[in-house]
Amino acid sequence: MALLAKQASDRAEKGDTVIGWKLDREQRKELLQQFPPKYSEVVADHVTLAAKVAKKAELPCETEGEIIGRSDDGKGVEAMVVRLGGTTDRPDGSTYHITWSLEKGRRAKESNDVIRDHGWKPLEMPMPVQLQPARF
């Protein structure tokens, strides 16, 4: 059974899995052309809902979102802010995002800090994005 994102996050027991959404592979190619990555390591893979959850945690049901903004610390972390179900707020208090690109030595989980510390700039037009509920 698929649940709304908040319900899936709230019901998830502790563990070592991540639940969220994978980007549609075909659309990913188009998005990378539209938003060229700034740094050498291209990620552009997924949106996290909840980390450190049990393998049996139920997946969210949403399959569509919108890329509405971009964040960059200017030092090697670039992320796209995503709106899901009308909000950018993840249940854990952070922001829904896609780590877009990284410089060598930087890690995807730093995107949360970059968005929190540097904020983000809205895109002129939101970009619809197809998402596939996933466990990774």
Secondary structure, DSSP 8 states (H G I E B T S, - for coil): --B-HHHHHHH--EEEEEEEEEE-HHHHHHHHHHS--SSSEE---EEEEEEEE-TT---B---EEEEEEEEE-SSSEEEEEEEBTTB-B-TTSSB-EEEEEE-TT--TTHHHHHHHHH--EEEEEEEEEEEEEEE-
